[in-house]
Each structure stands twice: as C-alpha cells, then as structure tokens.
C-alpha cells in the first residue's frame, strides 16, 4: 500500500440530535456504566440502519434483494471521483453528468448543495436528489457505487426508481456523506459498513485517502 | 493506491445471538418497516459500544481519557503484522512476543486460541488475554494499535492494567477480531469505527488488504 498522505473523514457525526429522515429521531445513547458509579464507562447505541453515513442494501426496496452482509466490500473501496454539483438546486439529471468523464467501475460521489446543511439541521424534504435519468446514466456507465451527501438519494419518485435502477444494476448506494470540505477531484474511497447480518442497510464510516 | 488483490474481512458478524461480554446480550434488531406491510424494509439496530469488533476509547477506563471520536483514524490504518499465538492457552506475556520482529508504528494483531470459538458461542471468561507485561512490551515498542481476537483484551487484572498501559501510551485497542482463517504474516489493516461522538467505544468494521 502506498503511504497515505491524508485521511479525509466524510462521515456524518452520529449524535442523538443528528439530522434524521423526516425528523423521526432514531439515534439514542444509553450510559450503562459511568465513571462516577462504576469506575469505567460503557454505552449502548441505538440507531436506524439508515442513520447518517450508511450503505443501503437492495433488500431495502427490492423484495428479493440481498441484505447488507451480501454487499461486497470491494464495491465500497477503490478509486473514486468527487463531482461538484453544487450549482443545481432541485435534482441531478443525466444531462448534468454528461460533461464529466465517468469510467466503468468508478465510485462516484456527488457533492451538492446538501453538503452545506449542518449535521443537526432539521430534515429538508427538498434536498437535492438523483433523478432516474441520472441513475440510468450512471448504471449504463457500469459504475461500482454512488454516494450522495444527504440521508436520502431520491424523493418525489413514488416507485423509488433511483434506488431500483442502482440496485438492479449492481451499483452500491452510500447515503449521508459529508462533502462540504472536499474539492472536486480523484481520491481513493473506503467505506466500511458494520457487519450486521440480514438487514436492509447499516451505518458505515467513509473516508477519502489522498496519496 | 496499489490494486487490491484480496480483502479479508476479520469482523465479527453482528447478530442478536452473537457472543456478548459476560453473556449480557446487548444486540437487538427491530424491523420498523417490512415488505409485507410497507413495500420496503427498514430496521433499527441496538448494540453495545463494545459489541463484536470494536474500538475502545481511552474514556472506557481512564477518567480523563478521550472519547472514541478523538481516536485518530490514522492509528487504525496501515501496515500490520498478524502473530500466531495459538500455542498459548492462558495469556500472552512479554516473553511470548520477544522472538517476533515488532517495529515502531506497527499495528499488531494477535491470533490466539480465541479465534476458534464460534461467533455465537457462550462467553468464555477464560479467554486468552494480553497480560500487563506484554502490554508494556508492546507500548515500549511504540506500536500504533493492538488487536485481539476476543471481545475483551484482559481479565484477572482488577486495575485493567493492560488497557491502562495501552491507553497511556497512545496505543489504540481493537477487540473482537476474527482471525481463524488468517495466517501469520504482513498485511495492510483498515479498521473504521462508526463516527459516534462522545462515547467510550464503538463497533467497527475491520479488514485486511492483500496487495
């Protein structure tokens, strides 16, 4: 492995007051041992499988889709490109992606206006999303994974078309990245979800490596 | 980044019936949306900060110790050495480590007999642990991190001396690795804990990369 010059943490801080999908708070910490009482500390964490930075499993929206433990880690690691999409306010379409050079097996992270929300802001139902034309465009490019800077990847699409297109084409979906401080460019991406078995997704830590 | 030949997942599968410290079960899954009822699936996960593969923060046992979000990710990534310690049945001591070449800034993973327990076996209070002499030996070598193949790193040491020595010398502690199928040798280690803020530890995913 080449020496790593810099690690850029692009994960959402997990706190009880973090932004939650439709504001249904789903993170809680419980202190089961405290230093005052027990001379050590121990906590329990409750969190949605889709809290903050997380990987969606196909089983989230596809009836026969595989669960998160069957998403290959190789899909969540490798060369990646961060694309600056901050000029768009509603959604990302195929046309917005065409000027970029997107290669087969790339990991594509879209930096949008979403990145400028604070990590504890109320849920914004009008977050910038990836519409089905952009999803089809990226699926046709045979990318490995797509990442976006909000805790959802689509809305206003009742059939979850964006998720479905990605899942049916083997594109892994990472939601809840924090890209505010990341410039457009090439990086090495590493995202490791917890090894939970049988679920529809799980929180993860995601980083960019600069060599 | 060099092309990755192989990813070896050395993480403990997270399930409600996984081995738990002193058998105090602390993992639960809740299905808040199901395909039958809602046409999608969504789950909530409850787990101990010290369940399965996890990183301990100094604040776990040191009153003024930093919390998990302040453990540098750079300490949890880099060249590592897996040492075969499967001949020892009780504990690992300084003497057991002396024949190995352990370098400054290494990440040292100890493969012991613990690796042969199943992931859902009852808790074994006599797991092979790292005694304070071994901890001091490794701290003196100025390693970056220590990893062990059980959900604890010590027992029979009422002052938690092993933890304290590592924490006070800036050695990160990763517990709950699964090394059964890993041979002694050199690898590239990557462990990413969840970005939980303010706690005494957190579950993580850990892998070895072969180039």
Interface residues (C-beta under 8 A of the other chain):
Chain A: X1 X2 X4 X7 X9 X11 X12 X13 X14 X15 X26 X29 X32 X35 X40 X41 X42 X43 X44 X45 X46 X47 X48 X49 X50 X52 X53 X59 X60 X61 X63 X69 X73 X74 X77 X78 X79 X160 X188 X190 X191 X192 X193 X194 X195 X196 X197 X198 X199 X200 X201 X202 X203 X204 X205 X206 X207 X209 X211
Chain B: X1 X2 X4 X7 X9 X11 X12 X13 X14 X15 X26 X29 X32 X35 X40 X41 X42 X43 X44 X45 X46 X47 X48 X49 X50 X52 X53 X59 X60 X61 X63 X69 X73 X74 X77 X78 X79 X160 X188 X190 X191 X192 X193 X194 X195 X196 X197 X198 X199 X200 X201 X202 X203 X204 X205 X206 X207 X209 X211
